[in-house]
Structures are given as structure tokens and as C-alpha cells.
Amino acid sequence: MGVIPWSWARASGRRERGRWWRLAVAVGAAAGVPLSAGAAEWKGEGPEWLIGTNWTENVVPGAGETALFPSSVSDVRPVLDGPASVGGLVIDNQIFPYELTGTGGLSLGAGGIRLTGSGGALIDVPLTVAAPQTWTVDSESTLVLARPLAGVRPITFAGGGVADFEIGTNSFAGGLVVNSGTVTTTLGTDSPSRVFRSNRITLGAEGSLVVQNAGSLDIGQVDGSGTLDTAGGGLFMFALADATFSGALKIGSSSQGLTLRGIATQTLTGDTTLDGAVDFADLVRLAQSYDVTDGSRVWATGDFDYDGNVDFADLVKLAQNYETALGGAPAVPAGASPAFAADLAMAFAAVPEPGTGAALIAGAVGALLRRRRSSRRGAGHN
């Protein structure tokens, strides 16, 4: 990678600074990306993020402030070797691609990420999604994430570009909304990439989730009307969120309906056997793993929230889609644990009639927790 001559960067940077910030604000507003009133622009006099002289006003941006990375600087490889927090990132990739690396972690506020220009920009530091936010990637740009995300706030993708998660595993659980563009993983491995596990991915009409590597993709739930493209690999787990996915499943160069078995199966939460129905066979499977909390459980054994355990939360999810839910709880499977038998009726009672919402489920969970605490206290006095 070449660098911009320092003399040119310094002279042009002074002229462009005001225009660059005004342009960033205008572009961000047009894209629905909130830019904070406070902002600091990267001067690139050295690579260290946490040294003030590398920023305008000689001050490192803080929480709530936007960190601006213009194209007209000499150093487009900032290094973050300590914790930092900003309101958002705006990266201009028009001349040379940026690479943010280091051992530190970066917390991102509501401003999210705005990537303009063309080519790829690399973020190789751990990110924490501290607020609901939008990542806008221009149609000719690719944002590459090389470190795991953390947080439980949703990310919305816009702009028509590509967001590539080159990550094998991930603790992020906020959910992804792909209004336009492509979310993918090109992790070069034959083992499943679990970067999207525990997330609901909602695909807008112009949004795609693409598998591009030779391995497979272990995803949480998918809904929306966009495209799920498995052309480059396989699907280790494909669960539709409440059977509301109405988009296309693409295999190779063709698009298939979601009834194609052996490649993908449309089903409901609770269907451990993937036969298209939630029934007694699924209940038996869940019962056999009930109260196993060692992190080893999977969908086929009754873990419907992808936390590795089979518990009351999973039982409620099955009950919500059970074919006889409105007629009461089914018989207790033979060999089920006492804890499962006691919770079964409560799980089915927690299924709300139409229009009652989630309040009944929350109440049932609370009642169960109170009953279990009371039982433990009583046992402690014996």
C-alpha cells in the first residue's frame, strides 16, 4: 500500500477539513445516520489512536463523539492498543483503504459506521455495539470485521455494500437487519462459522445473507423477504423465525423455493426433527435433554434459543407452536425428569391466546422462578 505524500496531505488537509466535516454530516443525515455534535478528525501524524496529536484539536474522541477518518491523510492504518469509546465512525476510503488494528477494544454508540468510497476497509479490533445503530456501507465498498463483536443492541445495514464477518465465533446477540446490501462471512475454514449464531437476521427486499466459503454457516433465525444465498457452502442450521421468511433460497446460480429438502427446510421453532411440524416426537427429544445446562445442547435436542442449554425458555418456545397447544398440555413422555413434568403444564399454560401478548409468558416464567426458589429454601431448612 502506498501513502499520500506528507506535504500534500498537510496542505490539502487544512483546506479540506471544514468541507469534509460538512459533507460527512450531510451524507450521514441523508442516510439516516446520526452524527454527534462533537467530532474529532484523524490527522494521521502517527498511527496511535490514543495519542491526542493524531487528532484535530489534539484531543482523542470520546464517548458520544464521531471519529472521522478522511481520505487526505498520510497514515490510514490507525492502531488502537487500549480501550476507547466513540459515538460512531465515518471512514472515507476514496484514496487508500483504511485498516484499524490493535489489541484494544472499541465501543460504538448510536452513530454506528459510515463507509464511503470503494474497496475494502478493515476493522481488526474487538467491537462492542453499545446502542442500536446503522452501518452504512457504500455499494462499491466492503467492510471487513476480523474480530468478534459483543453487545445485545441491533445493527441495521444500509447503503448496498458488503459487510464481511471473517470471524469463526461471536458473542453478539443483538440481531441484524439487512435493509440493503450483503452480509456474509468468508472465513476460510471447513468448520461451521458461528458468527451469526443467537441472532435473528431480517432481510429486506434488497438485502442478502451469503455463504461464500467452503465450509458451512451456522445461523440463528432468518426472516424477511430478501435472499439467502448458499452458493459457496452449506447451511449447518437454518431456522426460520416464526415461518415468516418469504424470500428466495439461492443454490448456485438458481433460486429455489423453501420446500427443497436436504439443502434447507422451512420449519417452526420447536421442530427438532425438521419434519415441518411441532409434535410429540419433538417434545420427547426436548424432555430427554431437559435441565441439561452444560452448553452442549443443539437444536435437534431442544435448544431453541442457541445458548447450549435446554430449559424452561426452550419448553415455552416449543409450546407456542405445539399442534395441540390450545387444547392443553400433552401427556408427559415416559422417562421424563420430575422437573420436566412439573414445568410442562406451566409451559403450555404460558402460551397466550391471540392478542394477549408476551405478558402471560413473562408471568409464567416469573412464577416458575419463584416456585423453584421457594423449593430450594424449603430444602435448605430440612
Phi, psi and omega per residue, in radians:
M1 nan 2.307 3.073
G2 -1.453 3.036 3.088
V3 -2.227 2.718 3.104
I4 -1.331 2.302 3.089
P5 -0.901 2.327 -3.031
W6 -1.076 -0.697 -3.117
S7 -1.086 -0.699 3.128
W8 -1.213 -0.728 -3.112
A9 -1.097 -0.744 -3.099
R10 -1.159 -0.759 -3.103
A11 -1.216 -0.824 -3.104
S12 -1.245 -0.543 -3.128
G13 -1.042 -0.706 3.139
R14 -1.112 -0.705 -3.119
R15 -1.233 -0.628 -2.997
E16 -1.506 -0.277 -2.952
R17 -1.009 -0.850 -3.126
G18 -1.134 -0.757 -3.140
R19 -1.159 -0.652 3.141
W20 -1.077 -0.791 -3.140
W21 -1.163 -0.736 3.105
R22 -1.099 -0.685 3.108
L23 -1.145 -0.734 3.140
A24 -1.066 -0.736 3.116
V25 -1.114 -0.765 -3.117
A26 -1.144 -0.789 3.133
V27 -1.129 -0.750 3.132
G28 -1.090 -0.728 3.118
A29 -1.112 -0.729 -3.135
A30 -1.118 -0.561 -3.120
A31 -1.574 0.007 -3.110
G32 1.332 0.377 -3.139
V33 -1.739 2.020 -3.128
P34 -1.286 2.188 3.036
L35 -1.849 2.294 -3.083
S36 -1.197 2.755 3.137
A37 -1.097 -0.609 3.105
G38 -1.552 2.437 -3.139
A39 -2.657 2.642 3.046
A40 -2.299 2.383 -3.112
E41 -1.809 2.383 3.130
W42 -1.246 2.200 3.094
K43 -1.668 -0.442 3.068
G44 1.169 0.575 3.079
E45 -1.315 -0.202 3.071
G46 -2.849 2.990 -3.050
P47 -1.466 -0.290 -2.943
E48 -1.346 2.048 3.122
W49 -1.035 -0.745 -2.967
L50 -1.480 0.191 3.052
I51 -1.802 2.113 -3.000
G52 -1.030 -0.581 -3.080
T53 -1.162 -0.172 3.081
N54 -1.525 0.049 -3.137
W55 -2.199 2.737 3.049
T56 -1.053 2.596 -3.083
E57 1.084 0.143 3.105
N58 1.000 0.595 -3.121
V59 -2.260 2.251 3.081
V60 -1.224 2.334 3.129
P61 -1.096 2.536 -3.129
G62 -2.038 -2.981 -3.121
A63 -1.005 2.340 3.140
G64 1.525 -0.191 3.135
E65 -1.729 2.613 3.119
T66 -1.567 2.278 3.059
A67 -1.654 2.037 -3.082
L68 -1.776 2.288 3.126
F69 -2.120 1.653 -3.092
P70 -1.356 2.887 3.140
S71 -1.347 -0.429 -2.992
S72 -1.602 1.048 3.067
V73 -2.330 2.838 -3.095
S74 -1.480 -0.442 -3.090
D75 -2.117 1.877 -3.137
V76 -1.830 0.453 3.108
R77 -2.229 1.173 3.115
P78 -1.128 2.556 -3.124
V79 -2.096 2.177 3.126
L80 -1.930 1.878 -3.096
D81 -1.945 0.460 3.083
G82 -2.828 3.005 -3.129
P83 -1.207 2.508 3.107
A84 -2.594 2.740 3.140
S85 -2.460 2.256 3.105
V86 -2.363 2.843 3.086
G87 -1.306 -0.486 -3.135
G88 3.124 2.969 3.107
L89 -2.106 2.366 2.978
V90 -2.168 2.059 -3.031
I91 -2.102 2.161 3.090
D92 -1.774 1.919 -3.030
N93 -1.764 0.363 -2.935
Q94 -1.193 -0.536 -3.084
I95 -1.800 -1.056 3.102
F96 -2.250 2.506 -3.129
P97 -1.230 2.400 3.111
Y98 -1.414 2.605 3.021
E99 -2.366 1.963 3.086
L100 -1.758 2.010 -3.090
T101 -2.262 3.077 3.081
G102 2.374 3.080 -3.101
T103 -1.703 -0.132 -3.111
G104 -1.427 3.003 3.091
G105 -1.992 2.582 -3.098
L106 -2.130 2.189 3.071
S107 -1.699 2.258 -3.084
L108 -1.911 2.269 3.091
G109 -1.550 -2.785 -2.987
A110 -1.141 -0.293 3.136
G111 -1.238 -0.351 3.084
G112 1.073 -2.415 -3.092
I113 -2.308 2.355 3.011
R114 -2.187 2.041 -3.127
L115 -2.017 2.095 3.133
T116 -2.014 2.896 3.126
G117 1.703 -2.570 -3.120
S118 -2.445 2.968 -3.130
G119 1.419 -2.917 -3.064
G120 -1.876 2.543 2.996
A121 -2.097 2.327 -3.076
L122 -1.859 2.274 2.970
I123 -2.025 1.882 -3.057
D124 -2.050 0.828 2.992
V125 -2.343 2.644 3.090
P126 -1.106 2.343 3.131
L127 -1.971 2.441 2.990
T128 -1.998 2.157 3.125
V129 -1.497 1.748 -2.979
A130 -1.558 -0.176 -3.117
A131 -2.726 2.739 3.018
P132 -0.976 2.376 -3.012
Q133 -2.715 2.909 3.120
T134 -2.039 2.356 3.013
W135 -1.897 1.911 -3.107
T136 -1.793 2.016 -3.110
V137 -2.055 2.082 -3.127
D138 -0.987 2.706 -3.006
S139 -1.077 -0.397 3.134
E140 -1.781 0.220 -3.058
S141 -1.998 2.739 3.038
T142 -2.298 2.191 3.069
L143 -1.750 2.089 -3.097
V144 -1.860 2.165 3.087
L145 -1.850 2.076 -3.070
A146 -1.914 -0.005 3.096
R147 -2.222 2.710 -3.111
P148 -1.112 2.633 3.003
L149 -1.621 2.774 2.999
A150 -2.379 2.776 3.098
G151 2.125 2.910 -3.121
V152 -2.221 0.338 3.103
R153 -1.741 2.517 -3.048
P154 -1.287 2.648 3.028
I155 -2.019 2.268 3.048
T156 -1.872 2.309 -3.131
F157 -1.834 2.374 -3.125
A158 -2.540 3.024 3.033
G159 1.756 -0.324 3.082
G160 1.556 -0.016 -3.132
G161 -1.548 -2.842 -3.056
V162 -2.034 2.330 2.971
A163 -1.989 1.997 -3.036
D164 -1.911 1.985 3.132
F165 -1.628 1.695 3.123
E166 -1.576 1.110 -3.005
I167 -2.336 2.388 3.142
G168 -1.454 -0.568 3.130
T169 -2.530 2.913 -2.945
N170 -2.851 2.472 3.105
S171 -1.772 -0.049 -3.130
F172 -1.118 2.373 -3.108
A173 -2.489 0.641 -3.128
G174 -1.630 -0.260 -3.101
G175 1.580 2.639 -3.116
L176 -2.166 2.352 3.061
V177 -2.070 1.965 -3.086
V178 -1.793 1.587 3.140
N179 -1.228 -0.682 3.084
S180 -2.700 2.754 -3.108
G181 1.586 -2.900 -3.013
T182 -2.236 2.293 2.945
V183 -1.892 2.285 -3.040
T184 -2.626 3.047 2.958
T185 -2.406 2.210 3.113
T186 -1.965 0.534 3.101
L187 -1.036 2.121 -3.064
G188 -1.418 1.370 -3.115
T189 -2.633 2.691 3.091
D190 -1.529 -0.158 3.122
S191 -1.556 2.730 -3.095
P192 -1.077 2.370 3.015
S193 -1.490 2.105 -3.076
R194 -1.819 0.519 -3.083
V195 -1.116 -0.533 -3.073
F196 -1.755 0.091 -3.103
R197 -1.068 2.545 -3.138
S198 1.240 0.296 3.124
N199 -2.166 2.478 2.932
R200 -1.556 2.222 -3.136
I201 -1.924 2.000 -3.134
T202 -1.778 2.084 -3.084
L203 -1.783 2.057 3.012
G204 -1.227 3.016 -3.089
A205 -1.015 -0.504 -3.135
E206 -1.855 0.310 -3.121
G207 -1.893 2.597 -3.128
S208 -2.394 2.550 2.936
L209 -2.007 2.075 -2.956
V210 -2.144 2.339 3.020
V211 -1.733 2.054 -3.038
Q212 -2.048 -0.129 -3.096
N213 -1.727 3.025 -3.074
A214 -1.327 -0.263 -3.126
G215 -1.500 -2.614 -3.120
S216 -2.225 2.967 -3.037
L217 -2.096 2.109 3.133
D218 -1.731 1.816 -3.057
I219 -1.959 2.897 3.091
G220 -1.456 -1.669 -3.128
Q221 -2.236 2.606 3.123
V222 -2.218 2.332 2.943
D223 -2.475 -3.087 -3.116
G224 1.817 -2.823 -3.023
S225 -2.239 0.241 -3.113
G226 -1.500 -2.660 -3.027
T227 -2.057 2.271 2.990
L228 -1.826 1.929 -2.977
D229 -1.933 1.980 -3.132
T230 -1.839 0.454 -3.011
A231 -1.039 -0.592 -3.031
G232 -1.709 0.011 -3.078
G233 -2.946 -2.744 -3.142
G234 -2.141 2.986 3.107
L235 -1.892 2.014 3.108
F236 -1.273 -0.644 3.098
M237 -2.603 2.253 3.139
F238 -2.338 1.796 -3.134
A239 -2.010 2.238 3.131
L240 -1.543 2.366 -3.114
A241 -1.305 1.843 3.088
D242 0.968 0.470 3.115
A243 0.992 0.596 -3.100
T244 -1.783 0.047 3.131
F245 -1.310 2.132 -3.093
S246 -2.087 0.241 -3.096
G247 -1.501 -2.817 -3.084
A248 -1.867 2.457 2.979
L249 -1.727 2.084 -3.039
K250 -1.880 2.173 3.102
I251 -2.111 2.022 -3.060
G252 1.154 -2.184 -3.103
S253 -1.780 0.085 -3.086
S254 -2.055 2.778 3.085
S255 -1.888 2.358 -3.099
Q256 -2.082 2.718 2.989
G257 -1.298 2.935 -3.049
L258 -1.515 0.287 3.051
T259 -1.717 0.047 -3.122
L260 -1.293 1.943 -3.076
R261 -1.563 2.661 -3.102
G262 1.638 -0.378 3.064
I263 -1.982 -0.789 3.062
A264 -2.724 2.612 -3.113
T265 -2.295 2.230 3.054
Q266 -1.407 2.237 -3.090
T267 -2.674 -3.032 -3.123
L268 -2.015 2.702 3.011
T269 -1.042 2.247 -3.080
G270 1.916 -0.229 -3.108
D271 -1.522 1.514 -3.107
T272 -1.236 -0.498 -3.076
T273 -1.564 -0.098 3.141
L274 0.958 0.697 3.099
D275 -1.777 0.148 3.079
G276 1.556 -0.014 -3.137
A277 -2.394 2.624 3.048
V278 -1.839 1.937 -2.985
D279 -2.497 -2.864 -3.031
F280 -1.111 -0.592 3.119
A281 -1.067 -0.666 3.104
D282 -1.218 -0.644 3.114
L283 -1.114 -0.689 3.113
V284 -1.093 -0.772 3.132
R285 -1.053 -0.775 3.128
L286 -1.108 -0.731 -3.123
A287 -1.050 -0.619 -3.094
Q288 -1.195 -0.400 3.130
S289 -1.958 0.160 -3.020
Y290 -1.102 2.380 -3.123
D291 1.193 0.286 2.968
V292 -1.490 1.993 -2.997
T293 -2.175 0.676 -3.128
D294 -1.718 0.143 3.102
G295 1.411 0.145 -3.049
S296 -1.726 -0.100 -3.019
R297 -1.395 2.731 -3.137
V298 -2.329 -3.123 -3.114
W299 -0.957 -0.796 -3.042
A300 -1.133 -0.292 3.114
T301 -1.882 0.125 3.024
G302 1.912 0.136 3.106
D303 -1.569 1.680 -3.053
F304 -1.680 -0.120 3.081
D305 -1.953 0.183 2.965
Y306 1.061 0.589 3.072
D307 -1.790 0.097 3.109
G308 1.460 -0.028 -3.102
N309 -2.103 2.787 3.029
V310 -2.093 1.988 -3.030
D311 -2.547 -2.868 -3.047
F312 -1.083 -0.624 3.124
A313 -1.051 -0.686 3.112
D314 -1.224 -0.658 3.116
L315 -1.094 -0.716 3.098
V316 -1.096 -0.724 3.124
K317 -1.063 -0.737 3.091
L318 -1.122 -0.757 -3.105
A319 -1.061 -0.588 -3.123
Q320 -1.095 -0.483 -3.111
N321 -1.977 0.150 -3.099
Y322 -1.180 2.405 -3.012
E323 -1.126 -0.380 3.108
T324 -1.975 0.458 -3.032
A325 -1.055 -0.670 -3.074
L326 -1.340 -0.207 -3.135
G327 -1.727 0.101 3.135
G328 1.857 3.020 -3.087
A329 -1.270 2.549 3.077
P330 -1.355 3.113 3.109
A331 -1.152 2.658 3.098
V332 -1.282 2.221 3.129
P333 -1.042 2.540 3.121
A334 -1.066 2.363 3.104
G335 1.495 0.032 -3.139
A336 -1.197 2.631 -3.130
S337 -1.233 2.740 3.081
P338 -1.008 -0.651 3.136
A339 -1.095 -0.702 3.117
F340 -1.136 -0.779 -3.140
A341 -1.052 -0.686 -3.121
A342 -1.220 -0.588 -3.076
D343 -1.504 -0.288 -3.019
L344 -1.065 -0.900 -3.122
A345 -1.081 -0.677 3.136
M346 -1.130 -0.657 -3.138
A347 -1.115 -0.763 -3.140
F348 -1.283 -0.551 3.041
A349 -1.162 -0.422 -3.116
A350 -1.350 -0.204 -3.136
V351 -1.259 2.070 -3.052
P352 -1.334 2.535 2.929
E353 -1.163 2.803 3.137
P354 -0.928 2.268 3.071
G355 1.608 -0.129 -3.099
T356 -1.496 -0.261 3.031
G357 1.314 -2.856 -3.039
A358 -1.561 -0.048 -3.042
A359 -1.094 -0.682 -3.119
L360 -1.142 -0.673 3.121
I361 -1.113 -0.812 3.122
A362 -1.034 -0.699 3.121
G363 -1.137 -0.698 3.130
A364 -1.147 -0.734 3.101
V365 -1.070 -0.774 3.121
G366 -1.072 -0.718 3.123
A367 -1.111 -0.710 3.122
L368 -1.092 -0.789 -3.137
L369 -1.073 -0.721 3.123
R370 -1.119 -0.705 -3.127
R371 -1.129 -0.713 -3.128
R372 -1.186 -0.714 3.101
R373 -1.071 -0.739 -3.132
S374 -1.095 -0.693 3.141
S375 -1.118 -0.717 3.139
R376 -1.162 -0.702 3.123
R377 -1.114 -0.720 -3.136
G378 -1.117 -0.686 3.126
A379 -1.144 -0.560 -3.115
G380 -1.243 -0.358 -3.126
H381 -1.608 -0.113 -3.112
N382 -1.359 nan nan
